[in-house]
Amino acid sequence: MHAHHTPVSNTPTPSAPSLAAAGRAASRGAELTASDRGHLAVAGVSHSYPDRRVLTEVSFTAARGDRIGLIGENGTGKSTLLGILAGNITPTAGTVTLPGTAAHPATVGLLAQELPYPADTPIAQVLDDAQAPALAALHELERLGAELAARPDDAHAAERYAAALAEAERSGAWSAAAQRGEVVAGLGLGGIPESRALGTLSGGQQLRLALAAILLEAPVVLLLDEPSNHLDDASAAYLERVLCEWPGIVILASHDRTLLDAVTTRILDLDPLPLPARELDDARPADATGGSHAVGTHAGASQADRDPGTSDPGSGYGARFWGVGYTAARQARQAELARWRERFDAESAELAALTHEIEVGSREVNRKHESKSESRITRKFYADKDARVTARRARNARVRLETLERERVRRPPEPLRFAGFEASGTTQPGTETTAVLLAERVAVSGRLAPISLELEPRGRLLLTGPNGAGKSTLLAVLAGRLAPETGTVQRRARVGFLPQEFAFPDPSRTLAEVWQEALSPERAEATPLTASGLIAARDAERAVGALSVGQRRRFALALLIADPPPVLLLDEPTNHLSLTLVEELEAALTDYPGALVIASHDRWLRGRWQGATLALTPPGTPG
């Protein structure tokens, strides 16, 4: 793999992170740290939507200094739990008790995925609202100062001024401007004028602005949903530093393994348990024996989902608290999965042996009862005795078989595989040792500086660089989705592309219909929709427009896997995928026999990358 671009100097490194905003949170609620009421308590929280249950009896406590990472498969309720903790969602059951008192609960802040402002709102308004108490204190202090200057002998004016001065001190009003500049700069927004309208910002810039706003608000309980999406390395390092020093409670749902590993002190895993077959469907009411609903499974599951052979994509580790950070929790989960697979294999082997024993026993009993000759009384006596023993063994086997069929664990999730790839079809004849993809000085004004690269049949290339460097633009050009303004691209093999945002032309079409249309009839028949383990059988008839972002991502990936091309172009492939699925995807890509180009901010993936790397720089960066 060869890549060429004009050398440029490194972009300036943002200033060291300021912990002033975090310090304000500590001072705002310092009196609660020594109180028995200084804990966040979640007791028996459950929540259901009309079509599924996402949380079942979740309980935990958190004290100041706790940094809890929420992990779990897509749809297990991470965002829902954060919404419940923020007070935006009323749980179906259970309670949430905030630190502080009923009259004065601790402040809670939830990172907004979309800013609740019109598109023409200036950046300054968002930041002013985040710092409203401090700015209001400064304004009131200025007003009362003028009043006191006009009436210096007025005792009431002096008292009001003293109270305003204390409030300004408490809210950190004097350092508000400095805090604002440091937070904005630390998150990579320092060069954007505050007069600029929100509608002119990219999605990544808007997320950074929302993150800056909540850090400036400095709540005691900080709730973050995917806070590092769209952050470059410098901004992610800034966020890590702030969160590690946050004196309140931090609860974050994230797919960023590096962030989780660096920040979290405990992990709340919301994955469903490896359940016996009889408990796979929590939509069924409790039976006469008082059987309870299953944890973390989905309401409305089909009979196929209750079958012990059903594989629900990637799930099954069990909802629980791990009192350790991410790496230790990950190792424990992997060990548990290994034990689960061993148990499933052992039970499958026992089922086969019991079935065989019953079949053989039945034939043997029938054969031994065929002898009715009176001249062979002795032989008949022993034959009948053997038949009774054989029949008893068969009955015991049936009892054990029935018990095992009721209580056997479900099939563990299968690792993601690029099924159906034919090595002989990777390249066109005569190109086995030449490049399958070439780009010569391709560029897009304002989006991509001139880049040249050459990708070999089994080449590996990782695109890195800050936001705005053109990684997504380059992938779109290589895929043929975007025409370069200058330069040329040669594609000598079929190219598959996974963009960051995957849209379907007709959102009313079901997954099954799109699957049939996207693949050839032969391929669709040979590779069922659920074959990759990315799509559950119950979702086959859902409209693609009803899918979550993560589900759309999984479906798009499933389409690529069903008919893998010789060249894969993946834009942020780990975004919106569960951590389990991400690890399986990385393992599958390691064994992928075609060529691969990935653009990723995933520091965990990049830190373990074994192929070539191409670092892009934003157009116009001075050399």
Legacy VTK file of the C-alpha trace (Angstrom):
# vtk DataFile Version 3.0
C-alpha trace
ASCII
DATASET POLYDATA
POINTS 623 float
0.000 0.000 0.000
1.391 3.378 -0.983
0.032 6.787 -0.086
1.325 10.241 -0.858
0.432 13.700 0.341
2.150 17.032 0.854
3.842 17.230 4.284
2.445 19.888 6.549
3.180 20.985 10.076
1.177 19.624 12.941
-1.871 21.572 13.988
-1.565 23.423 17.297
-2.260 21.378 20.368
-5.110 22.736 22.495
-4.171 24.172 25.845
-4.137 21.878 28.855
-7.616 21.037 30.114
-9.040 23.273 32.780
-10.856 21.633 35.678
-12.494 24.877 36.767
-15.930 23.733 35.644
-15.560 20.492 37.574
-14.369 22.418 40.619
-17.501 24.546 40.551
-19.599 21.381 40.765
-17.686 20.353 43.888
-18.147 23.699 45.610
-21.804 23.879 44.628
-22.632 20.688 46.540
-19.783 20.378 49.024
-22.133 20.126 51.978
-23.596 16.894 50.598
-20.322 14.970 50.539
-20.442 14.293 54.265
-24.141 13.499 54.280
-25.786 10.094 54.296
-27.947 11.489 51.522
-25.001 12.138 49.251
-25.687 9.096 47.069
-27.576 8.485 43.870
-29.811 5.472 44.516
-31.533 3.508 41.741
-33.934 0.879 43.084
-35.710 -1.709 40.950
-36.014 0.472 37.856
-37.824 -1.194 34.964
-39.098 0.306 31.756
-41.100 -0.944 28.807
-42.070 0.554 25.484
-45.183 -0.629 23.643
-43.185 -3.151 21.618
-40.442 -4.226 24.014
-38.980 -4.141 27.503
-35.585 -2.473 27.794
-34.867 -2.402 31.538
-35.768 -4.890 34.251
-35.226 -4.225 37.959
-31.988 -2.266 37.622
-30.576 -1.300 41.014
-27.329 0.411 42.004
-25.938 3.283 44.044
-23.337 5.869 43.176
-21.391 8.260 45.375
-19.356 11.324 44.534
-16.216 10.311 42.677
-17.909 7.300 41.072
-17.575 7.159 37.312
-19.889 4.462 35.991
-19.756 3.213 32.440
-22.955 1.881 30.859
-22.388 -0.867 28.326
-24.709 -3.299 26.614
-26.088 -4.332 23.261
-28.107 -1.907 21.176
-31.627 -1.707 22.556
-30.826 -2.792 26.115
-31.790 0.606 27.513
-28.619 2.650 28.059
-30.096 5.880 26.708
-33.411 5.108 28.405
-31.691 4.701 31.779
-29.895 8.020 31.354
-33.232 9.651 30.498
-34.768 8.183 33.647
-31.881 9.415 35.797
-32.267 12.877 34.259
-35.979 12.906 35.041
-36.990 13.055 31.381
-38.548 9.574 31.380
-40.828 8.125 34.043
-39.894 4.480 34.615
-42.529 1.775 34.448
-41.433 0.688 37.919
-38.788 1.554 40.468
-37.410 4.759 41.953
-34.473 7.123 41.544
-33.236 9.128 44.537
-30.823 11.964 43.859
-28.124 13.184 46.242
-29.224 15.997 48.515
-32.654 16.420 50.020
-36.140 16.323 48.574
-36.291 20.104 48.840
-32.789 20.636 47.471
-31.756 17.707 45.244
-28.406 17.738 43.512
-28.192 19.243 40.055
-28.362 16.765 37.173
-27.244 17.358 33.612
-27.775 15.135 30.557
-25.730 15.655 27.404
-28.124 16.579 24.603
-27.607 14.648 21.365
-29.420 17.474 19.579
-29.301 21.053 20.827
-32.822 22.352 21.631
-32.384 25.623 19.747
-33.487 26.956 16.338
-30.908 26.770 13.560
-30.357 30.549 13.556
-29.379 30.642 17.255
-25.826 31.966 17.738
-23.263 29.893 19.601
-23.039 32.632 22.219
-26.655 32.060 23.248
-26.029 28.373 23.987
-22.993 29.187 26.108
-24.743 32.093 27.838
-27.594 29.785 28.833
-25.105 27.236 30.192
-23.499 29.943 32.325
-26.773 31.670 33.196
-26.285 31.663 37.012
-22.801 33.150 36.771
-23.773 35.729 34.145
-26.932 36.643 36.056
-24.857 37.095 39.200
-22.479 39.450 37.385
-25.366 41.423 35.926
-27.080 41.713 39.326
-23.823 42.704 40.968
-23.306 45.438 38.367
-26.865 46.715 38.852
-26.650 46.731 42.634
-23.199 48.325 42.515
-24.606 51.215 40.564
-27.502 51.452 43.024
-25.131 51.458 45.998
-22.935 54.103 44.367
-26.006 56.312 43.953
-27.099 55.760 47.585
-23.970 54.874 49.583
-25.752 55.337 52.915
-28.630 52.957 52.073
-28.218 49.926 54.417
-30.628 47.771 52.413
-28.706 48.479 49.190
-25.479 47.500 50.954
-27.046 44.238 52.163
-28.327 43.395 48.699
-24.917 44.139 47.217
-23.210 41.889 49.797
-25.634 39.064 49.005
-25.029 39.496 45.268
-21.285 39.481 45.884
-21.572 36.173 47.784
-23.673 34.686 44.975
-21.090 35.787 42.421
-18.397 34.089 44.447
-20.460 30.902 44.815
-21.308 30.652 41.122
-17.759 31.318 39.969
-18.845 34.451 38.145
-15.370 36.038 38.202
-13.833 33.162 36.280
-16.804 32.487 33.979
-15.194 34.045 30.911
-11.928 32.168 31.439
-13.731 28.879 32.037
-15.731 29.409 28.893
-12.648 29.993 26.773
-10.816 26.998 28.213
-13.708 24.556 27.763
-14.479 25.748 24.235
-10.814 25.564 23.251
-10.338 22.190 24.922
-13.160 20.732 22.818
-11.767 22.110 19.574
-14.222 24.972 19.063
-11.881 27.848 19.918
-11.536 29.092 16.350
-15.274 29.426 15.678
-16.828 32.886 16.268
-19.566 32.853 18.903
-21.750 34.868 16.540
-21.973 31.921 14.162
-25.403 30.269 13.849
-25.929 26.665 14.960
-27.293 25.693 11.570
-23.910 26.370 9.978
-22.108 23.922 12.270
-21.451 20.307 11.375
-23.047 17.542 13.416
-19.743 16.944 15.164
-19.341 20.624 16.017
-22.857 20.769 17.430
-22.122 17.762 19.648
-18.956 19.453 20.895
-20.931 22.592 21.657
-23.516 20.580 23.602
-20.680 18.944 25.543
-19.106 22.335 26.267
-22.468 23.612 27.516
-23.011 20.793 29.993
-19.457 21.041 31.315
-19.990 24.754 31.884
-23.260 24.010 33.692
-21.202 21.724 35.983
-23.991 19.549 37.432
-23.269 17.341 40.435
-24.620 14.309 38.525
-23.209 14.318 34.998
-24.972 12.032 32.501
-23.293 11.518 29.144
-24.604 9.570 26.156
-21.784 8.830 23.684
-19.827 11.973 24.654
-16.732 11.218 22.558
-18.508 10.807 19.216
-16.901 13.192 16.705
-14.069 14.140 19.072
-10.502 14.114 17.785
-7.645 12.844 19.916
-6.901 16.185 21.579
-10.537 16.798 22.482
-10.997 13.207 23.686
-7.923 13.570 25.911
-9.380 16.803 27.278
-12.683 15.076 28.057
-10.884 12.201 29.786
-8.959 14.624 32.001
-12.076 16.521 33.024
-14.110 13.385 33.744
-11.332 11.734 35.754
-11.250 14.796 38.042
-15.007 15.400 38.166
-15.867 15.576 41.896
-19.502 14.645 41.440
-21.024 11.510 39.901
-20.380 10.632 36.276
-22.489 8.078 34.415
-21.652 7.636 30.765
-22.923 5.342 28.039
-20.204 4.939 25.462
-18.806 2.685 22.776
-15.409 4.389 23.183
-13.359 1.661 24.801
-10.370 3.905 25.387
-12.564 6.459 27.177
-14.215 3.753 29.258
-10.866 2.233 30.146
-9.362 5.577 31.162
-12.308 7.032 33.073
-14.616 4.451 34.613
-14.322 3.039 38.103
-17.250 0.624 37.674
-19.200 -0.878 34.799
-22.965 -1.398 34.623
-23.560 -4.095 32.025
-27.150 -4.080 30.779
-26.869 -7.184 28.609
-29.499 -9.867 29.178
-28.616 -13.056 31.002
-27.941 -16.382 29.277
-31.456 -17.624 29.991
-32.998 -21.083 29.955
-35.281 -21.676 26.982
-38.420 -21.457 29.129
-37.579 -17.840 30.053
-36.654 -16.410 26.681
-39.873 -14.436 26.231
-40.789 -11.932 28.922
-44.030 -11.034 27.121
-45.704 -14.128 28.592
-47.482 -13.577 31.933
-46.276 -15.384 35.012
-47.471 -18.974 35.047
-49.292 -20.805 37.761
-46.042 -21.744 39.442
-45.128 -18.106 39.857
-42.484 -18.046 37.159
-41.111 -14.560 36.723
-40.384 -12.583 33.601
-36.955 -12.789 32.065
-34.359 -10.066 32.457
-33.548 -7.962 29.436
-35.445 -9.920 26.813
-37.946 -8.405 24.420
-41.695 -8.263 24.639
-43.534 -9.690 21.694
-40.875 -12.260 20.870
-41.892 -14.939 18.437
-41.872 -18.677 19.015
-38.601 -18.772 17.136
-37.106 -16.456 19.741
-38.141 -18.878 22.515
-36.402 -21.738 20.773
-33.168 -22.574 22.603
-31.461 -22.559 19.230
-32.274 -18.895 18.665
-29.317 -16.531 18.663
-30.059 -12.963 19.712
-27.232 -10.920 18.172
-24.352 -10.563 20.554
-26.372 -10.537 23.775
-26.415 -12.720 26.833
-23.788 -11.713 29.359
-26.162 -10.708 32.110
-27.257 -7.391 33.624
-25.012 -6.692 36.555
-22.581 -4.290 38.150
-18.907 -4.986 37.664
-17.013 -3.320 40.487
-14.020 -2.782 38.230
-13.078 -0.715 35.201
-13.673 -1.582 31.578
-10.685 -3.829 30.830
-11.245 -6.056 33.864
-14.989 -6.240 33.172
-14.305 -7.109 29.532
-12.013 -9.968 30.541
-14.626 -11.292 32.965
-17.310 -11.145 30.248
-15.086 -13.022 27.793
-14.456 -15.734 30.361
-18.176 -15.981 31.017
-18.921 -16.328 27.312
-16.369 -19.126 27.080
-18.073 -20.935 29.974
-21.473 -20.349 28.333
-20.289 -21.896 25.061
-18.786 -24.850 26.898
-22.065 -25.446 28.737
-24.112 -25.155 25.565
-21.835 -27.628 23.755
-21.967 -30.048 26.682
-25.762 -29.857 26.900
-26.085 -30.296 23.134
-23.906 -33.405 23.297
-25.944 -34.740 26.224
-29.198 -34.112 24.342
-27.911 -36.076 21.381
-26.742 -38.937 23.635
-30.067 -39.089 25.507
-32.063 -39.067 22.275
-29.915 -41.895 20.941
-30.290 -43.879 24.164
-34.081 -43.552 24.065
-34.242 -44.632 20.426
-31.923 -47.598 20.944
-33.690 -48.600 24.166
-37.092 -48.613 22.486
-35.845 -50.860 19.696
-34.147 -53.174 22.177
-37.271 -53.545 24.340
-39.378 -54.386 21.319
-36.845 -56.930 20.062
-36.567 -58.677 23.439
-40.315 -59.040 23.711
-40.510 -60.843 20.381
-39.435 -64.173 21.940
-42.611 -66.044 23.027
-41.501 -69.679 22.704
-42.674 -71.808 25.705
-39.697 -74.134 25.135
-37.380 -71.284 26.041
-38.787 -70.208 29.396
-35.399 -69.472 30.916
-34.244 -67.345 28.044
-37.542 -65.474 28.075
-37.200 -64.790 31.805
-33.810 -63.169 31.352
-34.913 -61.385 28.210
-37.863 -59.860 30.094
-35.590 -58.865 32.937
-33.185 -57.176 30.499
-36.136 -55.486 28.837
-37.296 -54.046 32.154
-33.810 -52.693 32.842
-33.613 -51.240 29.335
-37.087 -49.723 29.679
-36.160 -48.164 33.020
-33.031 -46.649 31.523
-35.076 -45.300 28.636
-37.606 -43.765 31.067
-34.798 -42.164 33.064
-33.323 -40.834 29.856
-36.694 -39.354 28.872
-37.038 -37.618 32.253
-33.539 -36.200 31.984
-34.192 -35.182 28.377
-37.373 -33.334 29.320
-35.592 -31.531 32.153
-32.672 -30.611 29.942
-34.933 -29.329 27.173
-36.686 -27.079 29.689
-33.569 -25.739 31.371
-30.846 -25.750 28.744
-29.150 -22.433 28.055
-29.854 -20.611 24.836
-27.397 -20.806 21.980
-24.532 -18.351 22.590
-23.992 -15.637 19.987
-21.841 -16.702 17.076
-18.840 -14.512 16.177
-19.333 -12.234 13.208
-18.096 -13.811 9.987
-17.675 -12.491 6.460
-19.584 -15.432 5.056
-19.770 -15.996 1.329
-16.503 -14.366 0.298
-14.858 -16.166 -2.619
-11.142 -15.541 -2.767
-11.019 -16.360 -6.476
-13.291 -13.425 -7.218
-11.347 -10.774 -5.364
-9.780 -9.140 -8.395
-10.118 -9.016 -12.117
-7.858 -11.390 -14.128
-4.309 -10.163 -14.324
-4.551 -7.850 -11.295
-3.697 -10.353 -8.560
-0.385 -8.619 -7.823
-1.302 -5.079 -8.833
-3.323 -2.399 -7.122
-7.075 -2.887 -6.840
-7.633 0.792 -6.066
-5.611 3.804 -7.180
-6.121 7.501 -6.531
-3.990 10.180 -8.199
-4.022 13.651 -6.631
-7.736 13.573 -5.850
-9.018 16.701 -4.156
-12.287 18.439 -3.268
-12.150 22.173 -2.662
-12.462 23.032 1.006
-12.944 19.396 1.991
-9.992 17.316 0.838
-6.408 18.326 0.099
-4.719 16.509 -2.828
-4.157 12.844 -1.948
-2.675 9.923 -3.857
-2.773 6.321 -2.757
-2.377 2.796 -4.084
-4.108 -0.179 -2.462
-2.955 -3.744 -3.076
-5.350 -6.756 -3.182
-4.943 -7.543 0.524
-3.824 -4.078 1.590
-4.775 -2.451 4.873
-5.025 1.326 5.202
-6.204 3.376 8.191
-7.181 7.018 7.604
-6.575 9.309 10.563
-6.665 13.035 11.162
-8.726 15.705 12.914
-12.306 16.545 12.042
-12.389 18.410 8.733
-9.323 16.652 7.345
-11.428 14.917 4.686
-11.474 11.279 5.780
-15.156 10.766 4.947
-14.764 12.800 1.769
-11.856 10.629 0.614
-13.798 7.434 1.246
-16.788 8.791 -0.679
-14.484 9.672 -3.585
-12.852 6.228 -3.544
-16.292 4.593 -3.452
-17.547 6.622 -6.400
-20.200 8.371 -4.314
-18.517 11.758 -4.798
-16.673 13.002 -7.875
-13.314 14.646 -7.146
-12.816 18.131 -8.484
-9.282 17.210 -9.491
-7.451 13.920 -9.854
-8.558 10.441 -10.868
-9.624 7.181 -9.245
-9.207 3.711 -10.758
-11.234 0.844 -9.321
-10.006 -2.532 -10.544
-12.313 -4.576 -8.334
-15.784 -4.289 -6.869
-15.917 -1.818 -3.967
-18.232 -1.957 -0.947
-18.823 1.170 1.124
-20.171 1.662 4.654
-20.778 5.405 5.151
-21.307 7.011 8.540
-24.904 7.838 7.747
-26.757 5.058 5.954
-30.110 6.024 4.454
-32.631 3.796 2.665
-34.509 5.221 -0.341
-37.871 3.891 0.853
-38.146 3.851 4.666
-41.427 1.924 4.493
-39.780 -1.185 3.035
-39.121 -4.016 5.461
-35.694 -5.431 6.146
-36.663 -8.642 4.383
-37.785 -6.731 1.278
-34.640 -4.597 1.137
-32.549 -7.728 1.621
-34.181 -9.476 -1.328
-33.835 -6.399 -3.539
-30.221 -5.647 -2.620
-28.884 -9.148 -3.239
-29.213 -11.458 -6.173
-31.958 -14.091 -5.779
-29.316 -16.809 -5.479
-27.319 -14.904 -2.869
-30.415 -13.958 -0.861
-31.529 -17.589 -0.791
-28.079 -18.885 0.138
-27.557 -16.230 2.828
-30.613 -15.638 5.040
-31.135 -12.228 6.596
-30.265 -13.535 10.059
-27.190 -15.510 8.968
-24.664 -12.883 10.088
-26.081 -12.662 13.618
-26.495 -8.903 13.158
-30.261 -8.994 12.662
-32.740 -10.804 14.915
-35.479 -12.837 13.262
-38.152 -10.748 14.966
-36.912 -7.626 13.122
-37.143 -9.060 9.608
-40.593 -7.570 8.965
-39.875 -4.191 10.538
-39.713 -1.130 8.304
-36.166 0.122 7.782
-37.378 3.617 8.701
-38.286 2.332 12.178
-34.758 1.140 12.923
-32.513 2.914 15.393
-29.197 4.348 14.202
-27.397 1.287 15.550
-29.828 -1.115 13.898
-29.474 0.657 10.549
-25.728 0.385 10.928
-25.965 -3.330 11.645
-28.261 -3.905 8.683
-25.944 -2.020 6.326
-23.054 -4.114 7.623
-25.083 -7.295 7.162
-25.656 -6.378 3.499
-21.900 -6.051 2.989
-21.230 -9.332 4.748
-23.831 -11.155 2.656
-21.891 -10.400 -0.508
-18.439 -9.192 0.573
-16.570 -7.228 -2.105
-12.851 -7.422 -2.863
-12.430 -3.886 -1.492
-14.111 -2.632 1.684
-14.306 1.068 2.547
-15.547 1.586 6.115
-16.268 5.027 7.592
-16.219 4.885 11.407
-17.277 1.206 11.412
-17.370 0.958 15.216
-19.823 3.838 15.701
-23.236 2.838 17.117
-22.253 -0.824 17.498
-22.177 -2.675 20.795
-18.792 -3.349 22.340
-19.220 -7.091 21.878
-20.054 -6.637 18.216
-17.158 -4.225 17.720
-14.686 -6.778 19.062
-16.134 -9.460 16.783
-16.040 -7.082 13.809
-12.382 -6.300 14.450
-11.552 -9.996 14.658
-13.446 -10.652 11.408
-11.669 -7.796 9.629
-8.317 -9.206 10.707
-9.119 -12.371 8.741
-10.807 -10.559 5.845
-9.111 -11.738 2.607
-9.824 -8.580 0.597
-8.440 -5.039 0.725
-9.574 -2.692 3.457
-9.627 1.074 4.021
-10.955 2.385 7.343
-11.488 5.898 8.636
-11.830 5.916 12.403
-11.561 8.060 15.506
-11.681 4.869 17.591
-8.493 5.114 19.611
-8.749 1.489 20.718
-8.881 0.301 17.101
-6.137 2.678 15.992
-3.862 1.723 18.865
-3.964 -1.915 17.742
-3.883 -1.339 13.971
-1.464 -3.618 12.103
-1.603 -2.080 8.614
-0.496 1.154 6.957
-1.707 4.541 8.184
-2.426 7.723 6.239
-2.765 10.881 8.339
-4.835 13.549 6.605
-4.684 17.255 7.355
-7.425 19.830 6.771
-7.289 21.681 3.452
-5.460 24.987 3.759
-3.327 23.885 6.717
-0.058 25.863 6.387
2.949 23.824 5.435
LINES 1 624
623 0 1 2 3 4 5 6 7 8 9 10 11 12 13 14 15 16 17 18 19 20 21 22 23 24 25 26 27 28 29 30 31 32 33 34 35 36 37 38 39 40 41 42 43 44 45 46 47 48 49 50 51 52 53 54 55 56 57 58 59 60 61 62 63 64 65 66 67 68 69 70 71 72 73 74 75 76 77 78 79 80 81 82 83 84 85 86 87 88 89 90 91 92 93 94 95 96 97 98 99 100 101 102 103 104 105 106 107 108 109 110 111 112 113 114 115 116 117 118 119 120 121 122 123 124 125 126 127 128 129 130 131 132 133 134 135 136 137 138 139 140 141 142 143 144 145 146 147 148 149 150 151 152 153 154 155 156 157 158 159 160 161 162 163 164 165 166 167 168 169 170 171 172 173 174 175 176 177 178 179 180 181 182 183 184 185 186 187 188 189 190 191 192 193 194 195 196 197 198 199 200 201 202 203 204 205 206 207 208 209 210 211 212 213 214 215 216 217 218 219 220 221 222 223 224 225 226 227 228 229 230 231 232 233 234 235 236 237 238 239 240 241 242 243 244 245 246 247 248 249 250 251 252 253 254 255 256 257 258 259 260 261 262 263 264 265 266 267 268 269 270 271 272 273 274 275 276 277 278 279 280 281 282 283 284 285 286 287 288 289 290 291 292 293 294 295 296 297 298 299 300 301 302 303 304 305 306 307 308 309 310 311 312 313 314 315 316 317 318 319 320 321 322 323 324 325 326 327 328 329 330 331 332 333 334 335 336 337 338 339 340 341 342 343 344 345 346 347 348 349 350 351 352 353 354 355 356 357 358 359 360 361 362 363 364 365 366 367 368 369 370 371 372 373 374 375 376 377 378 379 380 381 382 383 384 385 386 387 388 389 390 391 392 393 394 395 396 397 398 399 400 401 402 403 404 405 406 407 408 409 410 411 412 413 414 415 416 417 418 419 420 421 422 423 424 425 426 427 428 429 430 431 432 433 434 435 436 437 438 439 440 441 442 443 444 445 446 447 448 449 450 451 452 453 454 455 456 457 458 459 460 461 462 463 464 465 466 467 468 469 470 471 472 473 474 475 476 477 478 479 480 481 482 483 484 485 486 487 488 489 490 491 492 493 494 495 496 497 498 499 500 501 502 503 504 505 506 507 508 509 510 511 512 513 514 515 516 517 518 519 520 521 522 523 524 525 526 527 528 529 530 531 532 533 534 535 536 537 538 539 540 541 542 543 544 545 546 547 548 549 550 551 552 553 554 555 556 557 558 559 560 561 562 563 564 565 566 567 568 569 570 571 572 573 574 575 576 577 578 579 580 581 582 583 584 585 586 587 588 589 590 591 592 593 594 595 596 597 598 599 600 601 602 603 604 605 606 607 608 609 610 611 612 613 614 615 616 617 618 619 620 621 622
